[in-house]
Amino acid sequence: MNSTKINFFLFFKLPSAWWSGVRLTHLSSTSAKSKVKHKWFNQNPFRSMYFAVQAMAAELTTGALVMQEINRNPQNFSMLVLENQSFFHKKATGVIRFECNQGELVRETIERCKSTKEGQTLNLKSLGYNEKNELVSHFQFIWTIKLKK
């Protein structure tokens, strides 16, 4: 699994994210990064990026880490966002990049799910920065993960 395959997945399975310009730019065992550029198609009436576009880019960083770890295991898992929160600090204009650096927590949670055979919840954070490296927004996603029967 890599960023190219995830972006291909976006085109076919999450076309609204693709057409809004959301792209995964980095994926490793510990972190994921995405970016999205403010443009006419993804703007709000206040001349900044619509919050839902930011949410898609943020969710992608957390979801890619979960998908990658699930993909490394022979067992079948299900994953679903249970809850999310968002916080906005500045207008989102220009290129916004989102980062989630909690890959180790994802791995530990998947291992716990496998050993206990019980569903697990996972709280992941994604931070969004503008081109000046200023915090624009941050999102928290609570994922549920369980073994499929």
C-alpha positions in Angstrom: 0.0 0.0 0.0 1.3 3.4 -0.9 0.1 7.0 -1.6 -0.4 6.3 -5.4 -2.7 3.3 -4.7 -4.6 5.3 -2.1 -5.1 8.2 -4.6 -6.3 5.6 -7.2 -8.7 4.3 -4.5 -9.9 7.9 -4.0 -10.8 8.4 -7.6 -13.0 5.3 -7.7 -14.4 5.0 -4.1 -14.4 8.6 -2.9 -14.8 10.8 -6.0 -15.9 13.9 -4.0 -12.5 13.9 -2.3 -10.7 13.4 -5.6 -12.5 16.2 -7.5 -12.0 18.5 -4.5 -8.3 18.1 -4.9 -7.5 15.9 -1.9 -4.3 13.8 -2.4 -2.3 11.6 -0.1 1.4 12.7 -0.5 3.1 10.5 2.1 2.5 7.1 3.8 4.8 5.3 6.1 4.3 2.9 9.0 4.3 5.9 11.4 2.8 8.8 9.5 0.6 9.9 6.7 0.3 13.3 4.9 -2.2 14.8 2.5 -2.7 18.1 0.8 -5.4 20.0 -0.8 -5.3 23.4 -2.6 -7.9 26.1 -2.1 -9.7 26.7 -5.4 -13.0 27.7 -6.7 -14.4 24.2 -6.7 -13.8 23.6 -2.9 -14.4 27.1 -1.5 -17.0 28.4 0.9 -18.8 31.8 0.5 -16.0 33.4 2.7 -13.2 32.8 0.1 -11.6 30.0 2.0 -11.7 26.2 1.9 -15.0 24.6 2.8 -14.7 22.8 6.1 -15.9 19.5 4.6 -13.0 19.5 2.2 -10.6 19.9 5.1 -12.3 17.1 6.9 -11.8 14.8 3.9 -8.1 15.6 3.7 -7.7 15.1 7.5 -9.7 11.8 7.5 -7.6 10.5 4.7 -4.4 10.7 6.8 -5.9 8.8 9.7 -7.8 6.3 7.5 -4.8 5.6 5.3 -2.8 4.5 8.4 -5.6 2.2 9.5 -6.1 0.7 6.1 -2.3 0.2 5.7 -2.0 -1.7 9.0 -5.2 -3.8 8.3 -3.7 -4.6 4.9 -0.5 -6.0 6.5 -2.6 -8.6 8.4 -4.0 -11.9 7.0 -7.2 -11.4 9.1 -10.2 -9.5 7.8 -11.1 -6.3 9.7 -13.8 -3.7 9.5 -13.2 -0.1 10.1 -15.6 2.8 10.6 -15.5 6.4 11.8 -17.5 6.5 15.0 -17.1 10.1 15.9 -15.2 13.2 14.8 -14.4 16.7 16.1 -13.0 19.6 14.2 -11.3 22.8 15.4 -10.6 25.8 13.1 -7.9 28.3 13.9 -7.3 30.3 10.6 -8.9 30.7 7.2 -7.7 27.9 4.9 -6.3 29.4 1.7 -3.5 28.3 -0.5 -2.2 24.7 -0.1 -3.2 23.0 3.2 -1.3 19.9 4.3 -2.6 17.5 6.9 -0.5 15.2 9.0 -1.2 12.2 11.3 1.8 10.8 13.1 0.1 8.1 15.1 1.0 5.0 13.1 2.5 3.2 16.1 -0.8 3.7 18.0 -2.7 2.2 15.0 -0.4 -0.9 15.0 -0.8 -1.4 18.7 -4.6 -1.1 18.5 -4.7 -3.7 15.6 -2.6 -6.1 17.6 -4.8 -5.6 20.7 -7.9 -6.3 18.5 -6.3 -9.5 17.2 -5.2 -10.8 20.6 -8.5 -10.0 22.5 -10.8 -10.7 19.5 -12.8 -7.7 20.6 -13.5 -4.5 18.8 -11.3 -1.5 19.6 -11.7 2.2 19.3 -8.8 4.4 18.2 -8.6 8.2 18.6 -6.4 9.7 15.9 -5.6 13.4 15.3 -4.7 15.1 12.0 -3.3 18.6 12.0 -3.7 21.0 9.0 -1.1 23.6 8.2 -0.9 26.4 5.6 2.1 27.3 3.5 3.5 29.5 6.3 3.4 26.4 8.5 0.6 27.9 10.7 -2.0 25.6 12.2 -5.2 26.1 10.3 -7.3 23.3 11.7 -7.1 20.1 13.5 -9.4 17.1 13.5 -9.9 14.1 15.8 -11.4 10.9 14.4 -12.5 8.0 16.6 -12.3 4.9 14.5 -13.8 1.5 15.4 -11.9 -1.6 14.4 -13.0 -5.2 14.7 -12.3 -8.6 13.3 -14.7 -9.8 10.7 -16.2 -13.2 11.4 
